[in-house]
Amino acid sequence: MPRKSIGEHTEEEKFDFDQLIDPGLTVLKFGRGGSPHERVIRITPNLRFLYWESGWFCRKLGKKCYLDLEKISRVMTGQKTYPFQRWSSKYGYAEAKSLSFIYTNDEGVDTSFDIIVATDDSYDFWYGGLRYLLKRIKEKRSKMTADEKRLEAAWERADTDHSGTLSSKEIVKLIASLNINMPTKVILKNFKLVDADSSGYLSLDEFVNLMDLLLIRPEILFVWRFVVQGEELSPISVPFTLNERIDPDIKKAIVSVDEFVSFWSSYQNEPIDSTELKRLIVVSTGITAKNYDSEINEVTYRIFSHIICHEVNDIMDPAKANKYQDMNHPLSHYFIASSHNTYLEGDQLTSASSVNRYINDLLNGCRCVELDCWNGDNSDPIITHGNTLTGKIMFKDVIKAIKQYGFVNSKYPIILSIENHCNLEQQLVLATTIKDTLREMLAYPSDYPDGFLPSPEDLSYKVLLKGKRLNPSVDNELDADFDDALAEEDEDDEEETTTPSVVDGTSSKKKGKVTRQASVTSSASGVSSSTAATAAGKKSKKAEKIKVHQDLSDITFLGTGKVKIFNSETYHSIPCDKMCSYSETKTFNYLQNSDIVNGWIVHNRKHLSRIYPKGTRVDSSNYDPAPCWAAGSQMVALNYQTNDLPLHVNTGKFRENGNIGYVLKPEYMLSDKGVKSPPIKLTIHVLSGQQLPKPGGAKVGEIIDPFVVLRINGTSEDTSDQRTRTVNDNGFNPIWNEVFTFVVNEPDLAILTFDVLDEDVVISEFVAFYSLPVSCIRQGLRFVPLLDAAGKREQDFAFASLTVRISIDTL
């Protein structure tokens, strides 16, 4: 039977899935180590797994290796991953027949399955078929309830022979894997009750019935009792009395839609009508109703529990989770998601580099990426962390990837932070590559009569270059407005930590000495004699070291340099398209002085500032970004490859406004007329957790002992954390039932993070997290969807959650 082209099988019934199952496809498979090897890949008969036989020198010794199609986040064409780049000189010719499947491995880390297909027909058929399968899996799961997804996933993991049934022994093992500490005799007793045909085996439906018998949510049942009886819940400051016996028949009670609307409007602090409530029921339960407005007339306990434990009841305000802000302000009025040394997969000294890192960050909403450009062989520039053992990638490949993936999830502008170490010859190659590849996507510098940069809306689908520029009036001389000795290529050096003065001409003390600080001013407005002398002296020292090609300067949208003072003179004299970068060390020194912070906030109304990690962070760890945002700095660059708390705070920050990479600053940062939001008292009642995985999503190991840490990151005054007690041996449905209170003085800047950890004698291990802006929190009884360390809700983490009560009171 001839192979079908991709255009011939847009519908399932027209696609021959049998050819994916058998005979399979012979491919050249690439790994992160060793040489590429031929393998035969196939799809399992249930169309759920891709598998192949490992090599005899692999640790699996010729056994079958399985890749769960549900774990695949995207399929990429070409050779953009590290395994391909290792062999680009030998196999680069086959780029048009190369495929990469990006998936999350058992450690929760994004990795790739990389293959080269022999023929064009096979490539088209498998590429199309796998994309279709991924789409079908996604559509199927979108129609399932959270419970169905959770139990089906556990079932499929346990049903290793794909027989469709599990024995009592397998059921006991499966329940233990779900972090449930329950006596075997209790499980077996209930096993017999649901084993309808007494076969000693359970089907998936029977397993679901078993879990209904075994597990009760006392905290949800407690609230349901109040809904049924029409009573008000106790104040949030008072924990639930869950030790009281609740009549089990309360689960059989039914309330009318109108009664439930009344409960939701008052207790959840969200007025809704019956039509909206019925929509929530359909979405959360998967009920099929062509005309749900007339077909749904009552609410059962099952419906109630589904709504409370579903994304429709997310703690994040859905109106703010989507793009809702005005995108017509100047660029400087937004916080911009930014990454540092974007190309690195790990540490700053020896890790690999890959084009895929740019793709990941851009798809995750990052809008400012860094390119460290160095001379390459054959006049072909490369990107690498200079003078280290880190990997090298081709500059042209990164620009191609940015063009292909940069605007998939956000149309708003991408800023390329160019750290230029190339000679003039290869700088010309940089400029030519950018112009030829990006074409109409490239934004060119211009004049701005109103003194402000264009808006993100004006710059939609545009790429902006940030870097050193030449003074247009002097041949091959850096822009006089900025000091080239402090330009971007020196980012990894520790900058001086002298505290700047706020008013021009004032002095600051350091180690007993008094030094003068001169402002950076525009040549158009005149430069003070001290500034000019200093600049001239530094240029004489650096003139031979730093040069910029005219062609590269001409396409650089944002010029870079140094501002030493934040006052009215610098605000008005420095053009809006001139910006500065500050090291973490200098920034946190500045943040100790409230006068400097206030001046910096005003300066950042018109100008952009970028913050980057200090050079001693060779492990690619991150700093707390929240204090930098509190100074109005737009581009707070973090190492996106490191899944630590600061990156989680960053994830929460840009969750607002649709994760498009741009969040509008608070009003008081934009104008003297703007006012801060008043302080609040944030009360959080941590009730329970559900389906908490083992650390790293491990499949084996001890049942976890979870506790929750609640953190506020914001101004230094607001930053604090509190924790619950530890629940021993229960990761499936631990109950804490504890109340915590935070006073947040600047709620517009504060980020709330829920960290779930596994208690251990030596060191507690990270399990999952969720973060969001305090200004986006919904009040009432809410669902907190937990994420893995990489910020993803996949595999076992797709079911992990917390149930909390929230109250916000203005002080």
N, C-alpha and C positions, 0 to 999 in steps of 0.2 A: 504494500500500500504506500503510495507516495506521501512524502511529508507535506504538511499543510503550512501555508504561510501565516504570519501573524494576523493578517487581515481577514482570514477565513473562519476564525473561531472566536467571535465575540460573545457567543452564547454557549452555555455549558453543554447543551445537547449536541452541539456541532464540534466539540473538541474531543479528540481521541486521547483520553487520559491513559488508556492502556499502554500507549507507547512510552509514557513516563514511568510506568510500573515495570514493564518488561518489553524489550530487552535492556532498557536504560540507555545510558550514553557514556561513551569513553571520552574522558577529558584529561587535560594536564592540570593537576592540582598543585597549588603553591601554598607553602607554609611559612611561618615566621623564622624557621630554621631549616637547615638541610637543603637539598635540591628538589626541584619540582618532580613529581612522579605521576605516571598514568594511573587513573582510577576509573572505575565504572560507577556512576551515580544512578540511583533509582529513587522512585517515590513508593512509599508503602501502599498496600491496597486500600487502606482507609484514607489515602490522600492527605495525610497529616505530617509525615516525616520524610525528609530526604536522607538517604543513607548510602554508605560506601564501605568497603572493607579496607581496614587500615593496613599499612605495610608491616612486614614481618620484623622490621627493626624499630617499630613504634612500640610504645609502652603497652598498647592494647593487643599486640602480637597477633595481627591478622583478624581480629574480631570486627564485627560490624560497628560502625560509628553512625550515630543518628543526629540529625539537626532538625529540631522542632520548627516547622514552618511558622508557627505562631510567634517564635522568638525573632523572626526576621523583621527588621524595621524598614529596610528598603533594599532594592536591587539596583546596583550601579553598573553602567557600562563603562568600558575603558579600563585603564590601569592607574587607579588613583590611590591604592592602598600600599602600605609598607611592603607586604610580601611581593607584590608586583614590582615595586620600585627597586627592590634588591636585584632583580634580574632584567631590568629595563634594557640594558645594552644587548642582551641576547634574545629576549622575547618581545621587545618593543614593537616589532613588525606586526605582531598579532593583536594589537590593541583593539582593532575593530571586532575581534571575536572573543574578547575577554569580558568576564562577568565577575562581580563581587557581591556577595550577599552579606549585608551588615546585620549582625545579630548580637544578642546579649548572652554571654557565656554563663556558666554556673557560678562564677565569682561576681556576677553582676557588672562585668566590664564589656564594653562594646568591642567586638572583634570582627574579623571578616573570613568568609569562606570564598577563596579565589580560584577561578578556573579559566582555562582557555579551551574553547570548543573548536573542533577540527574543521567543520564546514559551515558555510553561511546558512544553509537550510536548517541544520541542527541547532545552530545558535538562535535563529528566529523562533523555531518551534519551542525550545526549552525556555527561552527568555519570556515568550508570550505565555506559555503554559504555567510557569511558576508565578508570574505576575497575576494571572487569572486565579490561581489557587489562593494566593495571599488575599486577594480581594474577596473571594468567597468566604474564607475563614473569618475575615473581619466583619462581613455582613452577617454571618451566622451568629457571631458572638454579640453583635449589637442588639439582637432580638432576645438575648437571654438575660435573666435576672442575675444579680450579683451572686446569690446563693447557687444558682445553676452553674454559673461560670466557675465558681470556687470548687464545688464538689466534682464537676466534670473534669477539671484540670487534675485534681488529686486522683480521681479514678483512672484517668488515662495514664498517669505516671505509674500507678500500681499495676495496671493490666499490661504487663510486659509482653505477654504472648498474644495480645489482641484478641482474646477469646470472647470478650464481652461479659465475663463473669469473674468473681473473686471468691476464693474459699474463706472460711472463717479465720484461718491463720493469716491469710493475706489482708483481711479486713482489720484484724488486730494490729498488724504491722502498719497498715495505712493510717489508722487513727493515731498511732504513736507519732507518725511522721508529720501529722498536722499540729504537733505541739500540744496534744491533749493527754493529760496524765489521768488515766481512768483505769480502774481495776479490770483485768481481763474477764473475770467472771461476770461483771456487769455488762460488758460488751457482748459476750456470748449469750447471756440471758435474753437480751433484746434482739440479738441476731436471729434467734429462733422465732421470735414474734413476727418478724418481717419476711422470713424465708417462707413464702407462700406455698411452694411446692415441696418443702422439706428436703431439698436437694443437697443442702450443705453448701450451696453457692448463692451469691446474691448478684442480681443485675444492677445496673446503674440506678434504676428507679427504686429498687428495694434498698439500695445503699442510702439514697436520699431520705427514704422513710426512716431508716435506722438513725440517721443523724438528727432527724426531727425529734425522735424519742430521747436521744442521749443529751441533747443540748437545749437549754432554756436560757433566755436572756432576761434575768430578773429585773435589770434596770429598765428595759423596754416595757416589760410587763407592768412594772410599777407605774410608769407614765400612762400606759394604756388604761389602767384602772381609773385614773383621774379623768381621762378623756371620756370613758364610758359613763362615769358618775357625774360628769359635768362640773367637777370641782377644780379649784385652782391649786396648782402645785405649790409646794413650800417655797419660800424665798431662796434665791440661788446661793445665798450665804450658808444655807443649811443643807448638809448632805442628805441623800435619800436614806430612809430607814429600810434597807434591803433585807434585814434579818426577819422582818415580819412575814408571816405566812400569807400568801395571796391565793385566793380561791382559784384553782386551776380552770374552773369553768369560765373565768373572766376572758379566757382566750376565745371562747365561743360567742362572746357578745358582739353585737353589731351596732354601729351608730350611723345616723343619716349623714348624707353629704353636707347638709346645712350645719349639723352639729360639729362636724369635723372642720368646716370652714371657720366656724366661730373659734374653735380651739387654735387653729393655725394663725388666724389673724391676731388674736390676743397674745398667745404665748410665744409665737415665733416672731412677733412684732412685724409681720408682713401681711397687710390686708390683701386677700385674694378673693376671687369669686368662684362659684361652683365649677364653671367651665375650665378655669385654670387648674383647679384642684384635680379635676378629672383627667386633664392632660398629664399632670404629675403622676397620677395612678397608672396611666397607660405606659408612660416612659419607664417608670420604676419597676413595674411588674411584668411587662411584656404582654399584657392582655391585648388580644386582638379585638378591636371594636371599631367597626366602620363608622358608626356614629356614637362615639363615646359619651357625648353630651346627653343623650337620651337613654343609652344602655346601662350606664353606671349610676346606681342610685344609693349605694350603701358602702360603708367602709368596715372591713373586717380587721381583726388583729393582724392577719397575714399581710394585708394591704398596708396597714399602718407601719409594720416593721420594715416592709420593703421601702417605703417612702423615706423613713427616718435613716435607713442605712444605705442610701443611694446617693449618687452624685447630684440628683435634683435638690438634695438637702445639703449640699456642700457648704462648708463654713465660708468659702469665698463668694462674695456677692457676684452673682452671674452677670449683672449689668456692668460690673467693672472688670470681669474676667475677659470680656470682649472689648474690641476697640471702641472707646466711647469718648476719648478726649479730642479736643480741637487740635488738629495737626497743622494749623496755619500760623503758629507762632514762629519766631526766629529759631534757628537750630540751637542756639545757646540757651533756650528756655526749657530744654528737655534733658533728663538723665538718659544716657545712651549706653546700652549694654556693650561692654568692651572686653577683649581678651588680650593677654600678654603673651609674647612668644608663641603665637598661635600654632605654629608648625610642630611643636614638641609634643611627643606622646607621653613623656615622663619627666625626669629630672632635667636640670639645666646643664649637666656635664656630659652624660654618656647616653642619653635616651635616643630612641629612633625619632625621625621626623617623617611626616607624611602629609600628602595633599588632603587626605581624608579628614585630618584634624580641622582644616578650614571648612570643609563641607559640614562636619558635625556642628561646629560652632554657629555657622550661618543658619543651618536648619533649626537650631535651638534658640534663635532669636538674636544672636550676637550681631551688632551692626558696626563694630570697629575691630578690625583684625590687624595683627602686626606682621610685617614682612621684613626680616633682617637680610638685606641683600649684600652678597659678596661676589667677587670675581669668580667665574667658573671657567672650566676648560673650553677651548674653542670659542671664546668670546660669548659664552652662553651663561648668563648670571645664575647663581644658585641662591637658595635660602637656607641658612643654617645659623646656629649660635656660634659665632666666631671664636676661634682659639679654644675650642673644647672638642670633645670626642663625639658630639651629637651628630645625628645623621644629616644628610644633605638632600634637598629636593630641588627640582628645576623651577625657576621663577615663572617660566612660561606656563608650566602645568598648573600652578596656583592661580594664575590670572584666568586660565581657561575654566577652572573649577568655580571660581567666583562668578564668572559670567553665567555658567550653567546652573548653579545652585543658589546664587546669592539672593534671588528674589522669589524663591519658591514659597516661603512662609511669611514674607514681609516685603511690601513694595517700597519701603522707606530706605533712604540712602545708606550706602555702605561706605565707611571711611577706612581707607588703607593707610595705616601708620607705617610709613616707609623709613626704615633705619638704613641709611645708605652708606655702604663701605666700598662701593665699586669705583673703579677708575673711570675717567671720562668716556673712554671707548665703550665700556659696558653699561654706563649710565645711558648712553644713546640707545643701546639695545633695550634697556628697561623701558624707556619712553616709547620706542617704536612698538615693542610688544604690547604695551598697555593700549596705545592708540589703535593698533591694527586689530587687537582682540576685542576690546570693549566697544570701540566705535561710538555709536550714539549714546551708549551708557555712560561715557566719561563726561564728567562735569568740569568745565574750564573755569579758571578764576575770572572774576569780573569786578566792576565797580559797584558799590552799594550806597546809593545816594542817601538812603535813610539811616545809614550807619549800622545796620543790622544784617546778619546773614539771612539768606533765603530760608523758608520753612521746610520741614520734612515733606510736606505735601508738594511744594514747588520742586523739590529734588527727588520726587518719586522715581524709582528705577534708575537712579544715578549712582555712580561710583565717584567718590571724592578722594583725591590724594592729599596726604598730610606729610610734610617734610620741609627740607631747607629750600629756600628760593634765592635767586639772585636779585641784587638791586638793579632795577631796570635802567638806571642812569649810569651805572658803572659796569664795564665789561668784566665778566667772571668774578664779581665780588658779591659776597653774601649780602642779603638785605640789611641795610644799615640800622634798621629798627631793632634788630635782634643780634645777640652776641653768638657768633658761630662756635665759640669755645664751649658753650653750654647747650649745644644742639643735641638732637636725638641720638647720635651715634655714641654719646657718652653716657647713655642711660645706665649701663651696668656699673659705672663708677659711683662711689659714695659721694654725694654732693655735700657741699658745706652746709652746716646746720645753724648758721647765723640767723637769728630771728629778724625778719624785715620790719622796718618801721612802717607805721601807718600813714604818717604825714611826711611829705618830702622834706629832707634836710634834717630830720630827727636822728638821734643816734641810738644804737643798741649795744648792750654789753655782752661780752663773751669772755669768760676766764679772766675777768678783771680788766680787760682792755675795752676802750671805746672806739668804735669804728663808724665811719660814715657810710650811708647807703644812698646811692643815687638811683633815681627812677629811670626806666626805659621809656623814651618818648619818640614820637614819630618825627622823621626828618621834615615832614611837611609843616609841623608845628614848631620846629626848632628843638635842638638838643642841648641840654645844659653842658657847660664846658667840661665838668667832671665826667659826665657820661661819655662825651665825645672822646676825651682823652683816654678813658679806660677802654672804650671800644677800639680805638686806634691801636693802643698798645697790644691788646689781645689779638687783633687781626694781624699785626706784624709777626706775631709768634706762630699763628696758625695758617697764614696765607698759603704756604706750600702744602700743608697737610690736607686742607679741606677745599675741594672745588666741586662745583655743581655744573652739570651740562645744561646749556641753555634750553634744549628741548625738554629736559625733565623739569626744569624750573617753570617752563611755560604751561605745563599741565598740572602743576601742584596747586590745588585749590586752597589749602590751608598752610600758611607759612608758620614755621616754628622758631622759637627763641626763648627768651627769659624775661619774666617780669618780676622785679624785686620789691615793688611797692604796690599796694592796692589802695589807690586814692583817686580823687576826682581828675587829677591831671592825666594819670595813666589810662583811666577809663575813657576819657574823651580823645586822647591823642593817639592811642594805638588803634590801628584799623581793626575792624571786627573779624577779618579773615586771618589775623595773626594770633596764634595760640601758644601755650606753654605746656610742658610736661614737668611734673614734680615727682621726686622719689618719695617712697613711703616714709623714709626717715625725716625728710624735710617737711613733708605734709603734716605728720603727727607732731612735729615741733611747732608748726604754725597753729595747729588746733588747740594748743595750750593757752593761746592768747585770744580772748573774745573780741578785742578790737580788730585784730588781724582777720579773724573769721568773718566779722561783719563787713569789713572792707572787701574781702574775697567774694562774699555773696553778691555784693553790688557789682564787682568787676565781672563776675560770671554771668551777669544779665546780658552782657554784650559779647563777651569773649569766651572761648572754650578753654577748659583746663583738663589735662589728662594726668592721672595718678598711676604710678607703676610700682611693682614690688621692689624692695631693696635687693641689691645684688647678692646679699648673703643667703637668700632663700634658694639655695642650690637644689633643694628637694622639691622645688616648685610649690611650696606651701603658699597660703594666701594670708592677707591681712584683713581686718574687719573693714568692709567698704562703707558701712553706715556713717561713721563720722565724716568721711570725705564727702558723701552726699549732703551732709548737714552744712558743709561749707559751700554748697552750690556747684561743686565740681561735677561736670557732666560725664566724662569718660574715666571711670574708675576701673582700671584694667586688672583683671585677675587671671590666674592660670586655670583655664577651664578644664584642663586635663586632670586636675586634682580635686577630688570630691570631698572637700572638707567643709567645716561649718561656714566660713566666709562665702564659699561658692553657693552654699545652700541659702544663705541670706540673700545673695544676688539673685538666685532663682526666684525667691519670694518677691523681691522688689519688682522684677520685670514680668511677674505673673499678671500684674495689673495692665490694663489697656491692651489685652489680647496677645501678650508676649510678642509684640512686634519690634521690640528692642528700643522703643522710645516711650518714656513716661514724663508727662508734663510736671514741672516743678511746682511746689506750693505757691500760692499767690504772693505771699510776702517776699519770695525770692525774685519775683518778676518785676515788682514795682514798689515804690515807697508807699503807695496807697493800699497795698495788699496787707492783710492782717493774718496772724497765725490762728490756727484753730485752737480752741480752749483746751486746757488739760482735761484728761479723762481718768476715771477709775475703771479699769478693765478687770472683770471678775470671770474666772474660768473654773468651771466645775468639771474636772476630768473624771468621767464616769467609767469607761471601759475601753478595752481594745478587742479587735477581732482579727483572727487569722494572721497573727504576727509571725513572720518567717524566722528561721534561724539566721544568725549573722551571715551576711553575704549571700543569703538565699540557699545555704547549704542544705542538702537533702538528708544528711545523716548527722548525728551528734546528739547531745543531751537536750532535753526539753528546756527552753529558755526560762530565765527568771527576770521578767521585764519590769522596767520602771520608765517613767516619762520625765524628761527635763523640759520645762517651758522657759524660753529665752526671749527677751526683748533686746533687739539691737537698734540703736538710734543714737541720740546725743549721749555724751558721757554721763549725763544726769539720769537718763532713762535706761541705760544698759544694765540689765540684771537677769538673774535666772533663779528658778525654784524647781524642786523635784518632788515626785510622788514617792511613796514607799515602794518597796519591791514586792511583787507577787511571785511566789515560788512555784516552779514547775507548771506554768500555764501560759503558753503562747497563743492558745486558741481563743479564749474569751476571758482574759484577766479583768478583774473589777478593782478599781482603785477608790472611786467614790470620794474624792478629795477636792477641796475648794481652795483656789489661790487668787490673790488680788495683786494687781500692779497699778501703780500711779504712773501714767504716761504724760509727761508735760508737753511733748511735741508729737502728737499722734500722726501728723502728716509725714513724719520721717521715720517712724518706728516700724520695725519688721518683727512679727511674732513667728517663732520657730518651735515646733513640737519635735523633740528628739526622743526616739524610743531606743533604749539600750538594754543589754543583757548583763545583769549583775554578775560580777566575778570577783574572786578573792584578790587577784592580782590587778586586773584592769577590766573595766566594763567595756563590752564590745558594742559597736554601733549596729543597730538593726534597721531603722528606717526614720524618715523625717517628713515634715511638711512645713512650709513657710509661706507667709503672705503678709502684705501690708496691713497694719492695724486699721487703717482707714477703709479697708475692704472687707472687714469681718462682719458676718451676719450674726444677729443675736438669736437666742433661743436654743433649742436642742438641735445640735448640728453634727454632721458627718465630716470627719477629717480623713481624706484619702491619703494614705501614707505612700511615700516614694522610696525607691532604693537609693543607694549612695550617689548614683549618677543622675538622680532626678527623674527616673522613669517609673512608670506604673505598669510593669510587665511581669509575666510569669507569676510566681507566688505573691509578688508585691501588688499585683492587680487586685488582690482581695484584702490586703491589709488596711486597717482603718482604726480610728479612735472615735468614740462617741463622747461629745462634750456639751455642756450648757454654757452659754455666753451671755454676759450682761455688760453694757457700756453705759456709764453715767458721767455726764459732764460735771466738772468741778468748778 
